[in-house]
Amino acid sequence: MAMDCSLAQISAIDKEMKCFPVRKDPKKKEQYDFDNGYGGVRSYGGKRSHEGIDIMASNDRSGYFQIQSATDGVIEQIGWLRLGGYRLGIRSKSGFYYYYAHMRNYAPGIKKGKKVKAGTLLGTMGDTGYGKEGTHGKFAVHLHFGIYRDKKGEECSLNPYDVLLKLK
């Protein structure tokens, strides 16, 4: 179970994140939005709290919005998770873990161990997860974006809401 981190760590993330994790629509027709749902109750897979921010697509079209790396780092995890669907995790040089979930697909060349820069295309927003591999359509299209840090051997989640507001 994750625990909250300190404000000092949030300040460090504020300096490390260089761009918003979802690219703007180049046609300027569609939008994305988010609110502070961090810590909210979740029930699929057992009672738990929401450890990130959901960035919602205005058009609810899987594959429409592109996801980019918010920071420099190395892809540490990629693939299917029952709760997160197609997801990936990037470890920054300072040790923070940036988690992108419910993706429709991955961009060409995205694989475990690859070094990425802030702004690198990672894939597209989707509605995958909450079941066996390939499950989609159980909720609206969105990107779940989370940030974690190891704190004395325990996973520590941070609320990225304020940093995302600055980058939007």
BAFI-3210 file (N, C-alpha, C; in Angstrom, 3 decimals, decimal comma, padded with zeros to 6 digits):
// residues 168
n [1|2|3|4|5|6|7|8|9|10|11|12|13|14|15|16|17|18|19|20|21|22|23|24|25|26|27|28|29|30|31|32|33|34|35|36|37|38|39|40|41|42|43|44|45|46|47|48|49|50|51|52|53|54|55|56|57|58|59|60|61|62|63|64|65|66|67|68|69|70|71|72|73|74|75|76|77|78|79|80|81|82|83|84|85|86|87|88|89|90|91|92|93|94|95|96|97|98|99|100|101|102|103|104|105|106|107|108|109|110|111|112|113|114|115|116|117|118|119|120|121|122|123|124|125|126|127|128|129|130|131|132|133|134|135|136|137|138|139|140|141|142|143|144|145|146|147|148|149|150|151|152|153|154|155|156|157|158|159|160|161|162|163|164|165|166|167|168]
n.u [000,849|000,565|002,003|001,722|004,038|006,555|006,322|008,704|009,667|007,736|008,301|010,770|009,967|008,523|010,546|011,713|009,850|009,110|007,258|003,736|002,010|000,244|-000,143|-001,215|-004,103|-003,336|-005,078|-006,656|-009,265|-010,202|-010,080|-008,456|-008,958|-008,690|-009,137|-008,635|-008,416|-006,894|-006,299|-008,901|-011,537|-011,282|-012,558|-012,355|-010,662|-010,264|-010,597|-009,122|-007,011|-006,956|-004,087|-003,117|-003,614|-006,340|-006,418|-008,667|-010,134|-011,802|-013,267|-013,573|-012,274|-010,368|-006,914|-006,669|-005,494|-002,081|000,482|003,157|006,501|006,907|009,240|012,848|014,379|014,516|012,893|011,437|009,485|007,094|004,136|001,334|-000,921|-003,318|-004,981|-004,061|-004,010|-002,527|000,529|003,252|006,335|008,537|011,743|013,265|016,396|016,778|015,394|012,610|009,526|007,613|004,398|002,339|-000,815|-003,475|-003,152|-003,635|-001,862|001,676|004,282|006,330|009,423|009,476|010,501|011,454|014,155|014,945|016,247|014,693|013,705|012,188|009,125|009,303|007,506|005,330|003,100|-000,437|-003,475|-005,869|-008,362|-007,797|-007,577|-008,562|-009,031|-008,264|-005,402|-005,722|-008,269|-010,661|-012,610|-014,097|-014,336|-014,217|-012,136|-008,900|-005,860|-004,151|-002,095|000,640|002,947|005,749|007,892|010,538|010,524|012,305|012,083|009,370|006,683|005,922|003,505|002,910|000,987|000,328|-001,120|-000,901|001,510|000,844|-001,149|000,383|001,814|-000,060]
n.v [-001,182|002,196|005,237|008,684|011,189|013,609|017,249|018,363|016,495|016,736|019,291|018,800|017,250|019,107|020,605|018,712|017,687|018,424|018,725|018,481|015,374|014,631|015,326|018,323|018,656|018,797|019,754|021,372|020,878|019,069|018,525|017,945|017,166|017,422|016,617|016,912|013,956|012,419|010,063|009,289|006,858|003,567|000,567|-001,663|-004,692|-004,807|-002,903|000,241|003,189|005,937|006,511|008,566|010,915|011,278|011,980|013,118|012,435|014,596|013,673|010,958|009,010|006,308|006,167|008,668|010,974|011,796|010,486|011,696|011,619|013,033|013,737|013,372|010,136|006,541|003,817|001,654|-000,249|-001,972|-002,991|-005,220|-004,714|-005,896|-003,999|-001,523|-001,821|-001,515|-000,235|001,906|002,574|005,089|005,697|008,344|010,177|011,126|009,290|009,167|007,581|007,510|006,914|005,681|004,850|002,763|002,909|002,904|001,988|001,591|003,785|003,396|001,734|002,079|000,613|-001,549|-000,377|001,622|004,879|007,973|011,293|014,243|014,885|012,896|010,785|008,399|006,791|006,234|007,538|005,546|003,051|000,785|-002,076|-003,431|-006,170|-009,281|-009,465|-007,194|-006,329|-003,799|-000,738|-000,615|001,689|005,290|006,805|007,657|008,942|007,585|009,065|008,751|009,279|007,986|007,117|005,435|004,913|004,203|001,463|001,205|001,745|004,934|007,244|010,219|013,192|014,368|016,561|019,500|020,063|019,245|021,123|023,442|022,810|022,461]
n.w [000,000|-000,805|000,464|001,426|000,311|001,275|001,256|000,402|-001,417|-003,374|-004,256|-005,458|-007,628|-009,023|-010,160|-011,787|-013,660|-016,988|-019,018|-019,829|-019,467|-021,540|-024,930|-026,555|-028,689|-032,035|-033,947|-032,549|-031,793|-029,906|-026,334|-023,171|-019,739|-016,151|-012,694|-009,123|-008,139|-006,545|-004,022|-003,796|-003,290|-004,535|-005,957|-007,664|-007,857|-005,158|-002,115|-002,225|-002,468|-004,776|-006,554|-008,171|-010,865|-013,025|-016,368|-018,517|-021,722|-023,948|-026,115|-025,786|-027,333|-027,949|-028,513|-029,678|-028,323|-027,810|-025,719|-023,814|-022,485|-019,319|-018,189|-018,190|-018,378|-017,772|-019,271|-017,173|-016,649|-018,652|-020,302|-019,652|-016,958|-014,680|-013,331|-014,387|-017,150|-020,396|-019,723|-018,678|-016,993|-015,967|-014,757|-013,229|-013,177|-010,611|-009,132|-008,947|-009,901|-012,693|-013,670|-016,195|-017,241|-018,627|-021,344|-024,910|-026,833|-027,582|-028,643|-031,613|-031,054|-028,319|-025,425|-022,692|-020,762|-022,487|-022,903|-022,353|-023,208|-021,820|-023,339|-025,257|-027,399|-026,134|-026,536|-026,966|-025,496|-023,803|-022,947|-021,451|-019,283|-016,032|-016,119|-017,876|-020,134|-022,801|-022,263|-022,611|-022,610|-020,249|-018,857|-019,216|-021,786|-020,841|-019,296|-016,679|-014,447|-012,417|-009,680|-008,006|-005,216|-003,667|-000,251|002,329|001,721|001,259|-001,001|-002,103|-002,785|-004,664|-004,920|-008,003|-008,834|-008,442|-009,788|-012,360|-012,941|-013,261|-015,552|-017,527]
ca.u [000,000|001,363|001,816|002,027|005,400|006,685|006,260|010,034|009,750|006,870|009,070|011,791|009,271|008,174|011,738|012,087|008,880|009,327|006,102|002,512|002,090|-000,608|000,067|-002,416|-004,628|-002,810|-006,203|-007,287|-010,691|-010,473|-009,393|-008,399|-009,149|-008,446|-009,380|-007,821|-009,017|-005,896|-006,748|-010,293|-011,764|-011,419|-013,012|-012,000|-009,454|-010,177|-010,683|-007,825|-007,140|-006,463|-002,721|-002,691|-004,584|-006,888|-006,525|-009,778|-010,266|-013,125|-013,988|-013,672|-011,785|-009,125|-005,878|-006,674|-004,494|-000,748|001,095|004,591|007,210|006,918|010,577|013,912|014,522|014,668|011,701|011,738|008,431|006,182|003,318|-000,018|-001,279|-004,771|-005,626|-003,620|-004,015|-001,213|001,144|004,701|006,899|009,836|012,517|014,097|017,744|016,701|014,775|011,145|008,952|006,461|003,541|001,352|-001,653|-004,677|-002,758|-004,133|-000,708|002,986|004,917|007,410|010,721|009,353|010,741|012,134|015,572|015,173|016,346|013,784|013,765|010,872|008,535|009,346|006,219|005,284|001,971|-001,686|-004,429|-006,849|-009,317|-007,439|-007,416|-009,659|-009,297|-007,152|-004,748|-006,545|-009,561|-010,823|-013,991|-014,798|-014,396|-013,938|-010,751|-008,121|-004,523|-003,889|-000,710|001,056|004,369|006,117|009,267|010,822|010,784|012,697|011,568|007,932|006,273|005,392|002,889|002,801|-000,130|000,902|-002,120|-000,408|002,521|000,121|-001,798|001,409|002,277|-001,163]
ca.v [000,000|003,413|006,271|010,000|011,682|014,947|018,414|018,558|015,643|017,336|020,415|018,232|016,843|020,350|020,988|017,632|017,538|019,479|018,906|017,794|014,029|014,462|016,396|019,040|018,266|019,722|020,326|022,284|020,576|018,307|018,952|017,007|017,858|016,599|017,240|016,294|012,725|011,681|009,605|008,838|005,428|002,692|-000,734|-002,776|-005,368|-004,640|-001,511|000,925|004,614|006,346|007,009|009,407|011,842|010,829|013,033|012,620|012,903|015,179|012,938|009,550|008,180|005,618|006,364|010,020|011,835|011,235|010,570|011,954|011,566|014,315|013,947|012,512|008,929|005,242|002,988|000,571|-001,258|-001,810|-004,176|-005,286|-004,919|-006,087|-002,732|-000,400|-002,088|-001,282|000,820|001,933|003,352|005,705|006,075|009,520|010,124|011,377|008,144|009,153|006,657|008,127|005,802|006,028|003,648|002,678|003,293|002,065|001,369|002,205|004,334|002,538|001,852|002,191|-000,699|-001,547|-000,032|002,759|006,214|008,929|012,702|014,861|015,149|011,707|010,129|007,081|006,021|006,984|007,391|004,504|002,622|-000,597|-002,484|-004,014|-007,526|-009,982|-008,660|-006,805|-005,798|-002,355|-000,279|-000,694|003,051|006,314|006,968|008,596|008,561|007,638|009,495|008,684|009,455|007,208|007,173|004,468|005,571|003,180|000,167|001,246|002,576|006,217|007,957|011,672|013,768|015,224|017,544|020,881|020,158|019,167|022,420|024,388|022,399|022,413]
ca.w [000,000|-000,927|001,468|000,890|000,483|001,837|000,372|-000,183|-002,603|-004,387|-004,793|-006,348|-008,851|-009,705|-010,940|-012,696|-014,743|-017,977|-019,897|-019,465|-020,042|-022,727|-025,919|-027,003|-029,994|-033,039|-034,695|-031,585|-031,710|-028,690|-025,120|-022,060|-018,471|-014,975|-011,393|-008,088|-007,651|-005,776|-002,714|-003,852|-003,081|-005,682|-005,467|-008,528|-007,385|-003,707|-001,661|-002,285|-002,780|-006,092|-006,359|-009,281|-011,447|-014,304|-017,378|-019,320|-023,109|-024,199|-027,159|-025,384|-028,445|-027,673|-029,518|-030,241|-027,682|-027,649|-024,396|-023,896|-021,210|-018,611|-017,648|-018,690|-017,573|-018,414|-019,154|-016,236|-016,777|-019,780|-020,504|-019,119|-015,555|-014,583|-012,972|-015,214|-018,575|-020,990|-018,929|-018,605|-015,898|-016,259|-013,573|-013,492|-012,619|-009,165|-008,478|-008,999|-010,861|-013,352|-014,088|-017,222|-017,341|-019,459|-022,695|-026,008|-027,474|-027,376|-029,840|-032,122|-030,392|-026,867|-024,811|-021,398|-020,824|-023,382|-022,317|-022,984|-022,808|-021,661|-024,648|-026,102|-027,600|-025,493|-027,054|-026,986|-024,406|-024,074|-021,927|-021,170|-017,895|-015,240|-016,585|-018,525|-021,164|-023,931|-021,820|-022,790|-022,664|-018,963|-018,332|-020,238|-022,231|-020,026|-018,852|-015,237|-014,276|-011,018|-009,368|-006,826|-004,731|-002,616|001,030|003,304|001,303|000,987|-002,128|-001,637|-003,904|-004,556|-005,663|-009,060|-009,282|-008,514|-010,845|-013,638|-013,173|-013,752|-016,881|-018,482]
c.u [000,892|001,061|002,204|003,461|005,383|006,571|007,614|010,193|008,875|007,580|010,135|011,156|008,899|009,326|012,047|011,136|008,975|008,153|004,923|002,512|001,191|-000,361|-001,264|-002,823|-004,108|-003,916|-006,981|-008,802|-011,052|-009,611|-009,238|-008,553|-008,876|-008,856|-008,582|-008,540|-008,058|-006,456|-008,180|-010,395|-011,937|-011,810|-012,631|-010,688|-009,262|-010,192|-009,283|-008,064|-006,491|-005,125|-002,226|-003,801|-005,033|-007,077|-007,496|-009,805|-011,677|-013,946|-014,150|-013,265|-010,414|-008,149|-005,780|-005,573|-003,175|-000,241|002,588|005,215|007,250|008,313|011,595|013,982|014,704|013,371|012,065|010,730|007,574|005,391|001,989|-000,031|-002,798|-005,489|-005,301|-003,664|-002,611|-000,629|002,643|005,120|008,286|010,489|013,412|015,455|017,717|015,958|013,258|010,687|007,662|005,667|002,437|000,502|-002,886|-004,395|-003,389|-002,980|000,558|003,520|006,019|008,717|010,662|009,489|011,483|013,621|015,889|015,253|015,432|014,044|012,343|010,365|008,577|007,956|006,284|004,199|000,730|-002,582|-005,479|-007,794|-009,074|-007,320|-008,688|-010,053|-008,051|-006,596|-005,657|-007,897|-009,584|-012,306|-014,763|-014,933|-014,047|-012,441|-010,065|-006,704|-004,504|-002,404|-000,376|002,549|004,641|007,585|009,428|011,181|011,027|012,058|010,071|007,652|005,544|004,794|002,826|001,599|000,440|000,007|-001,549|000,633|001,836|-000,596|-000,822|001,816|001,193|-001,114]
c.v [001,243|004,368|007,604|010,397|013,117|016,045|018,692|017,714|016,188|018,518|019,924|017,809|018,052|020,805|019,966|017,476|018,730|019,700|018,088|016,415|013,757|015,640|017,040|018,544|019,252|020,391|021,334|022,106|019,951|018,791|017,758|017,821|016,881|017,367|016,461|015,103|011,871|011,315|009,122|007,327|004,714|001,318|-001,899|-003,385|-005,261|-003,169|-000,905|002,398|004,902|007,039|007,841|010,338|011,268|012,033|012,498|013,252|013,423|014,370|011,449|008,597|007,602|005,828|007,772|010,901|011,102|011,484|010,763|011,857|012,955|014,685|013,092|011,270|007,688|004,455|001,752|-000,575|-000,933|-003,101|-004,080|-005,451|-005,000|-004,777|-001,618|-000,609|-001,970|-000,061|000,821|002,824|003,830|006,116|007,240|009,350|010,304|010,269|008,130|008,222|007,271|007,023|006,297|004,780|003,868|003,098|002,362|001,287|002,128|002,727|003,371|002,809|001,986|000,795|-000,521|-001,273|001,168|004,055|007,149|010,321|013,192|015,220|013,971|011,093|008,722|006,193|006,884|006,617|006,345|004,243|001,159|-000,844|-003,028|-005,372|-008,153|-009,123|-008,442|-006,233|-004,288|-002,024|-000,349|000,668|004,013|006,367|008,023|008,073|008,670|007,957|009,510|008,884|008,750|007,404|006,116|005,233|004,474|001,833|000,115|002,160|003,806|006,950|009,441|012,134|014,719|016,382|018,948|021,069|020,112|020,473|023,435|024,082|022,436|023,632]
c.w [000,000|000,215|000,858|001,190|000,982|000,789|-000,279|-001,436|-003,720|-005,038|-005,774|-007,677|-009,685|-010,604|-012,030|-013,886|-015,698|-018,911|-019,393|-020,129|-021,258|-023,659|-026,291|-028,388|-031,035|-033,865|-033,845|-031,506|-030,368|-027,531|-024,187|-020,793|-017,330|-013,730|-010,354|-007,480|-006,847|-004,399|-002,688|-003,707|-004,419|-005,167|-006,372|-008,034|-005,884|-003,336|-001,602|-002,546|-004,133|-005,911|-007,531|-009,699|-012,786|-015,225|-018,431|-020,713|-023,343|-025,202|-026,865|-026,520|-028,118|-028,828|-030,068|-029,643|-027,506|-026,229|-024,591|-022,508|-020,591|-018,137|-018,398|-017,805|-018,414|-018,208|-018,334|-016,346|-017,990|-019,918|-019,788|-017,604|-015,489|-014,255|-013,964|-016,708|-019,151|-020,308|-019,124|-017,455|-016,260|-014,950|-013,949|-012,810|-011,101|-008,410|-008,463|-010,117|-011,394|-014,038|-015,019|-017,464|-018,216|-020,905|-023,730|-026,629|-027,112|-028,701|-030,317|-031,371|-028,880|-026,267|-023,490|-021,595|-021,699|-022,581|-023,088|-022,431|-022,588|-023,056|-025,602|-026,189|-027,025|-026,083|-027,059|-025,802|-024,785|-022,924|-021,578|-019,670|-017,290|-015,773|-017,182|-019,664|-022,364|-023,542|-022,023|-022,770|-021,357|-018,281|-019,457|-020,565|-021,360|-019,830|-017,341|-015,113|-012,791|-010,877|-008,042|-006,479|-003,653|-001,347|002,065|002,993|001,050|-000,192|-001,592|-002,836|-003,608|-005,354|-006,720|-009,493|-009,454|-009,618|-012,221|-013,962|-013,760|-015,183|-017,953|-019,356]
res [m|a|m|d|c|s|l|a|q|i|s|a|i|d|k|e|m|k|c|f|p|v|r|k|d|p|k|k|k|e|q|y|d|f|d|n|g|y|g|g|v|r|s|y|g|g|k|r|s|h|e|g|i|d|i|m|a|s|n|d|r|s|g|y|f|q|i|q|s|a|t|d|g|v|i|e|q|i|g|w|l|r|l|g|g|y|r|l|g|i|r|s|k|s|g|f|y|y|y|y|a|h|m|r|n|y|a|p|g|i|k|k|g|k|k|v|k|a|g|t|l|l|g|t|m|g|d|t|g|y|g|k|e|g|t|h|g|k|f|a|v|h|l|h|f|g|i|y|r|d|k|k|g|e|e|c|s|l|n|p|y|d|v|l|l|k|l|k]
***
